[in-house]
Amino acid sequence: MDSPSSSGDSLTARMIPRHSSLDSFGAMKVVQLVNLASIRVSKAELRQRVMLPKYLRLAIRDCILRKDDSSPASSSSSYLTPEVPLMVFVNPKSGGRQGPLIKERLQNLISEEQVFDLTEVKPNEFIRYGLGCLEVLAARGDECAKEIRERMRIVVAGGDGTVGWVLGCLGELNVQNRQPVPPVSIMPLGTGNDLSRSFGWGGSFPFAWKSAIKRTLYRASIAPVSRLDSWNILITMPSGEIEDPPYSLKTTQECIIDQSLEIEGELPPSRNGYEGVFYNYFSIGMDAQVAYGFHHLRNEKPNLANGPIANKIIYSGYGCSQGWFMTHCTNDPGLRGLKNIMTLHIKKLDSSEWEKVPVPKSVRAVVALNLHSYGSGRNPWGNLKQDYLEKRGFVEAQADDGLLEIFGLKQGWHASFVMVELISAKHIAQAAAIRLEIRGGEWKDAFMQMDGEPWKQPMSKDYSTFVDIKRVPHQSLVVKGD
């Protein structure tokens, strides 16, 4: 079989310098990335670089359709392995409902079999049957399948929730000891796109998206890889179910509550559990309530969701109607403060001891943030000075430091000033692990969200609900776009 380096190393060496985060892959020599807007990439060149041989494309497709990774394809040594094979996932509901057009353009550029509609093929199905197909063929001696499995990268066209969904499914490869885990590139089609912003892929997809798609695919094949902390969340609640939970939360039987901590409410005698993974943030309170209402309004009236700007206008208006900016006079303002229903414990980095942290009385939303970007590119934690960090016992925030930044938002007006960076949010703590105990009391429901996926959490008047957050041992891999 022809060596994959024989046809493309000269181009790669010119464009990419060595990057330390790629050492574990041993895959690419990386140089200073130039402005790709000025680079013309032909369709033929792109295909040569990223497109799988036809026999493998068809084998992967057929395995996914049959839900069986035992491919009948025969191994072959006559095909040239692409330098950086790409597989693309498209959320057709993202991008102001332009997803189907973007999918069609992607299929035309590389191949129909390498582009997956997430309403038809779930990422866990691709991982189980598609990657499984390559692994089966590689075990039979197919060197082309083996090298494609080792070099593969994933492109996700969608919002933060979609990217998180794919990252979470890919993380299962670590659990199954199926390395390497393909790194992920992002085509930002959502409203906030904070994951995309944090890794240099921008806050929105260009208006001239037809030409931008080609450059994005090329950039996804040459850019260096960085690491991202992943965070596991476990919700233990009294018997009952979350109505219409987001796809990022799955039911679990692991509902063991650490009773070494002080528990202020009552333990439920019988419990249900939900588990998920997030990458950017988890929040509870009014911001999640507004996000939940907006999410359902958009689903009920999809014609309103015709682009990021319209979404943000509707979102702001909905926030006003929910009392985020002004508590309705019919409600007791005391019930709006999270301090009345929530207890917060944290573990600091390299510490095994839990520490109780007071929740400020005025706070109506608590956010645990992993990235520098929240709420469409804002940095509510702020760029803090060194003397302030030392005074509070904080360190400079990074996406791979094993810490979450916990802050509070008082109300919509306070949040608005935070988002335009006139002030910082209410700093509460930095934590390597978090335990929230939520007591129902007068609250029938609490609202939570992670990475843009909100839900309504049913509360019990008599028993507490617990939220435990800890870092996943294996970090995720994200391709840097800048």
Secondary structure by P-SEA (a helix, b strand, c coil): ccccccccaaaaaaccccccccccccccccccccccccccccaaaaaacccccaaaaaaaaaaaaaccccccbbbbccbbbbcbbbbbbbcccccccaaaaaaaaaaaacccccccccccccaaaaaacaaaaaaaaaaaccaaaaaaaabbbbbbcccaaaaaaaaaaaacccccccccbbbbbbccccccaaaaaaaccccccccaaaaaaaaaaaaaaccccbbbbbbbbbbbbcccccccccccbbbbcccccccccccccccccccccccccccccccccaaaaaaaaaaaaaaacccccccaaaaaaaaaaaaaaacccccccccccccccccccbbbbbbcccccbbbbbbcccccccccccccccccccccccccccaaaaaaaccccccccccbbbbbccccaaaaaaaaaccccccccccccbbbbbbbbccccbbbbbcccbbbbbbbbccbbbbbbbbbccbbbbbbbcc
